[in-house]
Amino acid sequence: MFYSLILLLAFLVVMVSVGVWGMRKTATLNDFFLGGRTLGPWMSAFAYGTTYFSAVIFIGFAGSQGWNLGLNALWIGIGNALLGAMLAWLVLGRRTRVMTQRLNVMTMPEFLEARYGSAHLKMISAVLMFVFLVPYSASVFKGLGHLFESTFGISYDFALIVLVGITGIYLVLGGYFAVTLTDFIQGFIMLAGAVAMLVVLMAKAGGPAAAIAAAGSGYAAAAQGKSPSWLSVGSLIFMTSFGTWGLPQMVQKFYAIKDERVIKKAAVITAVFALVIGVTAYTTGAMSHVFFTPESVPRLASGGVNYDLIIPTMLTQHLPEALLALVMLLVLSASMSTLASLVLVSSSAVAIDLYKGYLHPDVDEKRSLVMMRVLSGVFVISSYMISKMQVGFIVTLMSLSWGVLSGAFMAPYILGIFWKRVTKAGAYAGLFAGAGTAIVLFFVLGAARSPLASSIAMIVPFVVVPVVSLLTPKTDGETVRRAFGS
């Protein structure tokens, strides 16, 4: 408890200090949302990596996939590093940076409006982001509140107030500058905590070779000869890797880079970061078979495995207090970095896309910046209120958000930066086809098969958009020239 409180207080002081520093460097709306498009490779890479991985991978996802897939879960981490991180930067980074600067846009809805000449497309996109990102951020607050309650012995409500206060201060004051600097700090905490956690657990199991062997034999005994299907593993890799290619909070990182020279360096740094985090998280999850048997694994009242308690129980029982405190800080860092990006993008949907871009396009820069700050605070408080209510549907909505948002935006965004022939009707068709497919398949296939539903929802629009685009009138020539250059 002593080490945990000391580390927590130091962490919170640093976060507030960063917010105050960031406020001095934030004079315009562009500064607040994109850091003035001046970020170098290290800051950009860590901003992408820390937003990519939240507490979900260390607590729920590593526990469930490590127990169900054993060491096969490592393929998810490798796929995330190579496809979700490195390939995303190399394929999308340059085109996105150049086109968004050429069109003078800051958000995904603004990009869709400028690329396809449709204000209504921007409005629909902004509403979709608001609906599926704000409850997602509320679920992050909820998870952190329970983490603080169990670790520090303080009430859930007080834990939420502390988290809301700190996140609100450094985000509202400093904007994207503050978020990226805290991401940079939090990234190193995540790397140190993840590696130390795995090293200690492997030492407890008799060393790396013995730990890997024990994890494999333990999984084989628990699986009773059943091996995971290629479809389940493949859909998990596809969803968690290519899903990032269409998420607004991830794509925003490409908008903010300093210049094209940043991209290759950032791609390598992000890939290494993702590989370390992914491999350590999923290896830790697979090692649950070293420390638990099918009889001793944490279970629900109904008798099913309680995946959310596998990793916390294992760490509490087998890590020393000082290292456990570092791991708690690791989980906090992973969650706060993701949360800050979610709130920033959610608030932009109203302040930039709806208010400034749709309702009052003539609003001045100073008023827009004030509104962005105010809305960031409002969304943080709204997330707190929903978290405090502990509404059950948040969990369902969170699992839906990845598929809905990636399905809706990925094809219109990616095809739009590479292919001049995409039309406004094609973009509309792709957006509705992706979001609709994700929602329908989620309920048809069930929450347990949501990775497959999300993967299909991402693929369908890549068929729909070209077909509709070839059958509908071309986009205005001037709009295409502005996007692609003369």
C-alpha positions as CSV (number, residue, x, y, z in Angstrom):
1,M,0.0,0.0,0.0
2,F,2.8,2.4,0.9
3,Y,4.6,2.0,-2.4
4,S,1.4,2.3,-4.3
5,L,0.4,5.6,-2.7
6,I,3.8,7.1,-3.2
7,L,3.9,6.2,-6.9
8,L,0.3,7.3,-7.4
9,L,0.9,10.8,-5.8
10,A,4.1,11.3,-7.9
11,F,2.3,10.3,-11.0
12,L,-0.6,12.6,-10.4
13,V,1.7,15.6,-9.6
14,V,3.5,15.0,-13.0
15,M,0.2,14.8,-14.9
16,V,-1.1,18.2,-13.4
17,S,2.3,19.8,-14.1
18,V,2.2,18.7,-17.8
19,G,-1.3,20.2,-18.1
20,V,-0.1,23.6,-16.9
21,W,3.0,23.4,-19.2
22,G,0.8,22.4,-22.2
23,M,-1.5,25.4,-21.6
24,R,1.4,27.8,-22.3
25,K,1.9,26.1,-25.7
26,T,-1.8,26.1,-26.7
27,A,-3.0,29.3,-28.3
28,T,-5.2,28.1,-31.2
29,L,-7.7,25.3,-31.9
30,N,-5.1,23.6,-34.1
31,D,-2.7,23.6,-31.1
32,F,-5.3,22.2,-28.8
33,F,-6.4,19.4,-31.0
34,L,-3.3,18.5,-33.1
35,G,-0.5,20.2,-31.2
36,G,0.1,22.5,-34.2
37,R,1.1,19.5,-36.4
38,T,4.6,19.7,-34.9
39,L,5.1,16.2,-33.3
40,G,8.3,14.2,-33.9
41,P,8.7,10.5,-34.3
42,W,9.0,9.5,-30.6
43,M,6.1,11.6,-29.4
44,S,3.9,10.5,-32.3
45,A,4.8,6.8,-31.9
46,F,4.1,6.8,-28.1
47,A,0.9,8.7,-28.6
48,Y,-0.2,6.0,-31.1
49,G,1.0,3.1,-28.9
50,T,-0.5,4.2,-25.6
51,T,-3.8,5.0,-27.2
52,Y,-3.8,1.6,-28.9
53,F,-3.4,-0.4,-25.6
54,S,-5.6,0.3,-22.6
55,A,-6.1,-1.6,-19.3
56,V,-8.3,-4.0,-21.3
57,I,-5.3,-5.8,-22.8
58,F,-3.6,-6.3,-19.5
59,I,-6.7,-7.3,-17.4
60,G,-9.6,-8.7,-19.4
61,F,-8.2,-9.5,-22.8
62,A,-4.9,-11.1,-21.8
63,G,-6.8,-13.1,-19.2
64,S,-9.5,-14.4,-21.5
65,Q,-7.3,-15.0,-24.6
66,G,-4.4,-16.4,-22.6
67,W,-6.6,-18.9,-20.8
68,N,-8.6,-19.9,-23.9
69,L,-5.8,-19.8,-26.5
70,G,-2.7,-20.4,-24.4
71,L,0.5,-19.4,-26.2
72,N,-1.4,-19.1,-29.4
73,A,-2.6,-15.7,-28.1
74,L,0.9,-14.4,-28.8
75,W,-0.1,-14.3,-32.5
76,I,-2.5,-11.5,-31.6
77,G,0.3,-9.4,-30.1
78,I,2.6,-10.0,-33.1
79,G,-0.2,-9.2,-35.5
80,N,-1.0,-5.9,-33.6
81,A,2.7,-4.9,-33.8
82,L,3.2,-5.7,-37.5
83,L,-0.3,-4.9,-38.9
84,G,-1.9,-2.6,-36.4
85,A,1.2,-0.5,-35.7
86,M,4.0,-0.7,-38.3
87,L,1.9,-1.3,-41.5
88,A,-0.7,1.3,-40.5
89,W,2.0,4.0,-40.3
90,L,3.7,2.9,-43.5
91,V,0.5,2.6,-45.5
92,L,-1.6,5.4,-44.1
93,G,0.8,7.9,-42.5
94,R,2.1,9.9,-45.4
95,R,-1.2,10.0,-47.4
96,T,-3.2,11.0,-44.4
97,R,-0.8,13.7,-43.3
98,V,-0.5,15.3,-46.8
99,M,-4.2,15.1,-47.6
100,T,-5.5,16.4,-44.3
101,Q,-3.1,19.4,-44.4
102,R,-4.0,20.1,-48.1
103,L,-7.7,20.1,-47.1
104,N,-7.0,21.9,-43.9
105,V,-9.0,19.5,-41.8
106,M,-8.5,18.3,-38.2
107,T,-11.0,15.5,-37.6
108,M,-12.4,12.4,-39.4
109,P,-15.8,14.1,-40.0
110,E,-14.1,17.2,-41.4
111,F,-12.0,15.0,-43.7
112,L,-15.1,13.1,-45.0
113,E,-16.9,16.5,-45.6
114,A,-13.9,18.0,-47.5
115,R,-13.0,14.8,-49.4
116,Y,-16.6,14.1,-50.6
117,G,-18.2,17.6,-50.5
118,S,-20.9,16.7,-48.0
119,A,-21.7,18.6,-44.8
120,H,-24.4,16.1,-43.9
121,L,-21.7,13.3,-44.0
122,K,-19.8,15.3,-41.4
123,M,-22.8,15.7,-39.2
124,I,-23.7,12.0,-39.3
125,S,-20.0,11.0,-38.6
126,A,-19.8,13.3,-35.7
127,V,-23.0,12.0,-34.1
128,L,-21.7,8.4,-34.6
129,M,-18.4,9.2,-32.9
130,F,-20.2,10.9,-30.0
131,V,-22.6,8.0,-29.5
132,F,-19.9,5.3,-29.5
133,L,-16.9,7.0,-27.9
134,V,-18.3,8.8,-24.9
135,P,-19.8,5.6,-23.3
136,Y,-16.5,3.9,-24.2
137,S,-14.6,6.5,-22.1
138,A,-17.1,6.0,-19.3
139,S,-16.3,2.3,-19.3
140,V,-12.6,3.1,-18.9
141,F,-13.4,5.3,-15.9
142,K,-15.5,2.5,-14.5
143,G,-12.7,0.0,-14.8
144,L,-10.2,2.3,-13.2
145,G,-12.6,3.1,-10.3
146,H,-12.8,-0.6,-9.5
147,L,-9.1,-0.9,-9.8
148,F,-8.5,1.9,-7.3
149,E,-11.1,0.5,-5.0
150,S,-9.5,-2.9,-4.8
151,T,-5.9,-1.7,-4.7
152,F,-6.0,1.3,-2.4
153,G,-9.0,0.4,-0.4
154,I,-10.8,3.7,-1.2
155,S,-14.4,4.0,-2.2
156,Y,-15.4,3.6,-5.8
157,D,-17.0,7.1,-5.9
158,F,-14.0,8.9,-4.4
159,A,-11.7,7.0,-6.9
160,L,-13.8,8.3,-9.8
161,I,-13.6,11.9,-8.5
162,V,-9.8,11.7,-8.3
163,L,-9.5,10.2,-11.8
164,V,-12.0,12.7,-13.3
165,G,-10.2,15.6,-11.6
166,I,-6.7,14.7,-12.8
167,T,-7.7,13.8,-16.3
168,G,-9.8,16.9,-16.7
169,I,-7.0,19.2,-15.5
170,Y,-4.3,18.1,-17.8
171,L,-6.6,17.5,-20.8
172,V,-8.6,20.7,-20.5
173,L,-5.6,22.9,-19.8
174,G,-3.0,21.5,-22.2
175,G,-5.0,19.7,-25.0
176,Y,-3.0,17.6,-27.4
177,F,0.4,18.9,-26.2
178,A,-0.4,17.7,-22.7
179,V,-1.9,14.4,-23.9
180,T,1.1,13.5,-26.1
181,L,3.7,14.4,-23.4
182,T,1.8,12.4,-20.8
183,D,1.5,9.5,-23.4
184,F,5.3,9.7,-23.7
185,I,5.8,9.4,-19.9
186,Q,3.1,6.8,-19.6
187,G,4.6,4.8,-22.4
188,F,7.8,4.2,-20.6
189,I,5.9,3.3,-17.4
190,M,3.9,0.7,-19.5
191,L,7.1,-0.8,-21.0
192,A,8.9,-1.0,-17.6
193,G,5.9,-2.4,-15.8
194,A,5.1,-5.0,-18.5
195,V,8.6,-6.3,-18.8
196,A,9.2,-6.5,-15.0
197,M,5.8,-8.2,-14.5
198,L,6.7,-11.0,-17.0
199,V,10.2,-11.4,-15.7
200,V,9.1,-11.9,-12.1
201,L,6.3,-14.3,-13.1
202,M,8.7,-16.4,-15.2
203,A,11.2,-16.5,-12.3
204,K,8.5,-17.7,-10.0
205,A,7.7,-20.5,-12.5
206,G,11.4,-21.6,-12.7
207,G,12.8,-19.5,-15.5
208,P,11.7,-18.7,-19.1
209,A,12.1,-22.2,-20.5
210,A,10.3,-23.9,-17.6
211,A,7.6,-21.2,-17.6
212,I,6.9,-21.7,-21.4
213,A,6.8,-25.5,-21.1
214,A,4.5,-25.3,-18.0
215,A,2.2,-22.8,-19.8
216,G,2.0,-25.1,-22.8
217,S,1.3,-28.3,-20.8
218,G,-1.2,-26.5,-18.5
219,Y,-3.1,-25.2,-21.5
220,A,-3.1,-28.7,-23.2
221,A,-4.5,-30.2,-20.0
222,A,-7.2,-27.5,-19.6
223,A,-8.2,-27.6,-23.3
224,Q,-8.4,-31.4,-23.3
225,G,-7.2,-31.9,-26.8
226,K,-9.4,-29.1,-28.3
227,S,-7.5,-26.5,-30.4
228,P,-8.7,-23.0,-31.2
229,S,-10.2,-22.6,-34.7
230,W,-8.2,-20.6,-37.2
231,L,-11.4,-18.5,-37.7
232,S,-11.5,-17.4,-34.0
233,V,-7.8,-16.6,-33.8
234,G,-7.8,-15.0,-37.3
235,S,-10.8,-12.8,-36.5
236,L,-9.2,-11.7,-33.2
237,I,-5.9,-10.7,-35.0
238,F,-7.8,-9.0,-37.8
239,M,-10.1,-7.0,-35.5
240,T,-7.5,-5.8,-33.1
241,S,-4.9,-5.1,-35.8
242,F,-6.8,-3.6,-38.8
243,G,-9.5,-2.2,-36.6
244,T,-7.2,0.6,-35.6
245,W,-7.0,1.7,-39.3
246,G,-10.4,3.2,-39.0
247,L,-10.7,4.5,-35.4
248,P,-10.9,8.3,-35.3
249,Q,-8.7,8.5,-32.1
250,M,-6.0,6.4,-33.9
251,V,-6.1,8.1,-37.3
252,Q,-5.8,11.5,-35.6
253,K,-2.2,10.7,-34.7
254,F,-1.3,10.8,-38.4
255,Y,-2.8,14.3,-38.7
256,A,-0.5,15.7,-36.1
257,I,3.0,14.6,-37.2
258,K,5.6,17.2,-38.1
259,D,6.4,16.1,-41.6
260,E,6.8,13.0,-43.8
261,R,10.3,12.2,-42.5
262,V,8.7,11.3,-39.1
263,I,6.8,8.4,-40.6
264,K,9.4,5.6,-41.0
265,K,11.0,6.3,-37.6
266,A,7.6,6.4,-35.9
267,A,6.6,3.1,-37.6
268,V,9.6,1.3,-36.2
269,I,9.2,2.8,-32.7
270,T,5.5,2.1,-32.6
271,A,6.0,-1.5,-33.8
272,V,8.6,-2.2,-31.1
273,F,6.4,-0.6,-28.4
274,A,3.4,-2.7,-29.6
275,L,5.5,-5.9,-29.8
276,V,6.8,-5.5,-26.2
277,I,3.3,-4.7,-24.8
278,G,1.5,-7.3,-26.8
279,V,4.0,-10.2,-26.2
280,T,4.3,-9.5,-22.4
281,A,0.5,-9.1,-21.9
282,Y,-0.4,-12.3,-23.8
283,T,2.4,-14.3,-22.4
284,T,1.3,-13.3,-18.9
285,G,-2.2,-14.4,-19.9
286,A,-0.9,-17.7,-21.1
287,M,1.0,-18.2,-17.9
288,S,-2.3,-18.4,-16.0
289,H,-2.1,-22.1,-16.8
290,V,1.1,-22.2,-14.7
291,F,-0.5,-20.8,-11.6
292,F,-4.1,-22.0,-12.0
293,T,-5.7,-25.3,-12.8
294,P,-9.3,-25.6,-14.2
295,E,-10.4,-26.2,-10.6
296,S,-8.6,-23.2,-9.0
297,V,-9.1,-20.6,-11.7
298,P,-11.4,-17.7,-10.6
299,R,-15.0,-18.4,-11.4
300,L,-18.3,-16.6,-11.6
301,A,-21.3,-17.5,-9.4
302,S,-22.7,-19.3,-12.4
303,G,-19.7,-21.5,-12.6
304,G,-18.1,-20.0,-15.7
305,V,-14.5,-18.7,-15.7
306,N,-14.2,-15.1,-14.5
307,Y,-11.7,-13.9,-17.0
308,D,-11.5,-10.4,-15.6
309,L,-10.1,-11.8,-12.3
310,I,-7.5,-14.1,-13.7
311,I,-4.7,-11.6,-14.2
312,P,-5.4,-9.4,-11.0
313,T,-5.6,-12.6,-8.8
314,M,-2.4,-13.9,-10.3
315,L,-0.5,-10.7,-9.9
316,T,-1.7,-10.1,-6.3
317,Q,-0.7,-13.6,-5.2
318,H,2.7,-13.7,-6.9
319,L,4.2,-10.2,-7.3
320,P,6.0,-8.3,-4.5
321,E,4.3,-5.2,-3.2
322,A,6.7,-2.7,-4.9
323,L,6.3,-4.4,-8.3
324,L,2.6,-4.7,-7.8
325,A,2.5,-0.9,-7.3
326,L,4.3,-0.4,-10.6
327,V,1.9,-2.7,-12.4
328,M,-1.0,-0.8,-11.0
329,L,0.6,2.4,-12.3
330,L,1.1,0.6,-15.7
331,V,-2.7,-0.2,-15.8
332,L,-3.5,3.4,-14.8
333,S,-1.2,4.8,-17.5
334,A,-2.6,2.6,-20.2
335,S,-6.1,3.6,-19.3
336,M,-5.6,7.3,-18.9
337,S,-3.8,7.7,-22.2
338,T,-6.6,5.9,-24.0
339,L,-9.2,7.9,-22.0
340,A,-7.6,11.3,-22.9
341,S,-7.6,10.5,-26.6
342,L,-11.2,9.3,-26.5
343,V,-12.4,12.5,-24.7
344,L,-10.4,14.8,-27.0
345,V,-11.9,13.2,-30.1
346,S,-15.4,13.0,-28.6
347,S,-15.4,16.7,-27.7
348,S,-14.1,17.6,-31.2
349,A,-17.2,15.9,-32.7
350,V,-19.3,18.6,-31.1
351,A,-17.0,21.6,-30.9
352,I,-15.3,21.3,-34.3
353,D,-17.6,19.2,-36.5
354,L,-21.1,20.2,-35.3
355,Y,-20.8,23.6,-33.8
356,K,-18.0,25.3,-35.7
357,G,-18.3,23.3,-38.9
358,Y,-22.1,22.9,-39.3
359,L,-24.0,25.3,-37.1
360,H,-21.7,28.4,-36.8
361,P,-18.9,28.2,-39.3
362,D,-18.1,31.9,-38.8
363,V,-17.2,31.5,-35.1
364,D,-13.8,33.0,-34.2
365,E,-10.7,31.0,-33.2
366,K,-10.6,32.2,-29.6
367,R,-14.2,31.2,-28.9
368,S,-13.7,27.8,-30.6
369,L,-10.7,27.1,-28.4
370,V,-12.7,28.0,-25.3
371,M,-15.6,25.8,-26.4
372,M,-13.3,22.9,-27.1
373,R,-11.9,23.2,-23.5
374,V,-15.3,23.5,-22.0
375,L,-16.7,20.5,-23.9
376,S,-13.6,18.4,-23.0
377,G,-14.5,19.1,-19.3
378,V,-18.2,18.5,-20.0
379,F,-17.5,15.1,-21.6
380,V,-15.2,14.1,-18.7
381,I,-17.9,14.9,-16.2
382,S,-20.5,13.1,-18.4
383,S,-18.3,10.0,-18.4
384,Y,-18.0,10.3,-14.7
385,M,-21.8,10.5,-14.2
386,I,-22.4,7.4,-16.5
387,S,-19.6,5.5,-14.6
388,K,-21.1,6.4,-11.3
389,M,-24.5,5.0,-12.4
390,Q,-22.7,1.7,-13.3
391,V,-25.1,1.1,-16.1
392,G,-24.7,-2.4,-17.5
393,F,-25.2,-1.6,-21.2
394,I,-21.9,0.3,-21.2
395,V,-20.0,-3.0,-21.5
396,T,-22.0,-4.0,-24.5
397,L,-21.7,-0.6,-26.1
398,M,-17.9,-0.7,-25.6
399,S,-17.6,-4.0,-27.4
400,L,-19.8,-2.7,-30.2
401,S,-17.8,0.6,-30.6
402,W,-14.7,-1.0,-32.2
403,G,-16.6,-2.7,-34.9
404,V,-19.1,0.1,-35.6
405,L,-16.6,2.9,-35.8
406,S,-14.0,1.0,-37.8
407,G,-16.6,-0.5,-40.1
408,A,-18.2,2.9,-40.7
409,F,-15.0,4.9,-41.3
410,M,-12.3,2.6,-42.6
411,A,-13.4,2.1,-46.3
412,P,-14.5,5.8,-46.9
413,Y,-11.3,7.0,-45.3
414,I,-8.7,4.6,-46.7
415,L,-10.2,4.4,-50.2
416,G,-10.6,8.1,-50.1
417,I,-6.9,8.9,-49.7
418,F,-5.9,6.4,-52.4
419,W,-8.6,6.4,-55.1
420,K,-9.9,9.5,-56.8
421,R,-13.0,7.7,-58.1
422,V,-14.7,7.2,-54.8
423,T,-18.0,9.2,-54.8
424,K,-20.1,10.8,-52.1
425,A,-22.7,8.1,-52.6
426,G,-20.0,5.5,-52.2
427,A,-18.8,7.1,-49.0
428,Y,-22.4,7.2,-47.6
429,A,-23.0,3.6,-48.6
430,G,-19.8,2.4,-47.0
431,L,-20.4,4.3,-43.7
432,F,-23.9,2.8,-43.3
433,A,-22.9,-0.6,-44.5
434,G,-20.1,-0.9,-42.0
435,A,-22.0,0.5,-39.0
436,G,-25.1,-1.5,-39.9
437,T,-23.3,-4.8,-40.4
438,A,-21.5,-4.4,-37.1
439,I,-24.7,-3.8,-35.2
440,V,-26.7,-6.5,-36.9
441,L,-24.0,-9.2,-36.7
442,F,-23.3,-8.4,-33.0
443,F,-26.8,-9.4,-32.1
444,V,-27.1,-12.2,-34.6
445,L,-23.7,-13.9,-33.7
446,G,-23.7,-12.8,-30.1
447,A,-21.2,-10.9,-27.9
448,A,-18.9,-14.0,-27.7
449,R,-18.3,-13.8,-31.5
450,S,-18.0,-10.0,-31.7
451,P,-14.5,-10.2,-33.2
452,L,-15.9,-12.1,-36.2
453,A,-18.8,-9.6,-36.5
454,S,-16.4,-6.6,-36.3
455,S,-14.1,-8.2,-38.9
456,I,-16.9,-8.8,-41.4
457,A,-18.2,-5.2,-40.8
458,M,-14.8,-3.8,-41.7
459,I,-14.5,-5.9,-44.9
460,V,-18.1,-5.4,-46.3
461,P,-17.7,-1.6,-47.0
462,F,-14.5,-2.3,-49.1
463,V,-16.9,-4.1,-51.6
464,V,-19.8,-1.7,-51.2
465,V,-17.9,1.6,-51.7
466,P,-16.2,0.7,-55.0
467,V,-19.4,-0.8,-56.5
468,V,-21.6,2.2,-55.5
469,S,-18.9,4.6,-56.6
470,L,-18.6,3.1,-60.1
471,L,-22.4,3.2,-60.5
472,T,-22.9,6.9,-59.3
473,P,-21.7,10.2,-60.7
474,K,-18.1,11.2,-60.1
475,T,-17.2,13.6,-57.3
476,D,-16.8,17.3,-58.4
477,G,-13.4,17.7,-60.1
478,E,-12.4,20.7,-58.0
479,T,-13.0,18.7,-54.8
480,V,-10.8,15.9,-56.1
481,R,-8.1,18.3,-57.1
482,R,-8.0,19.9,-53.7
483,A,-7.7,16.5,-52.1
484,F,-5.0,15.0,-54.4
485,G,-3.3,18.1,-55.7
486,S,-3.0,19.4,-59.2
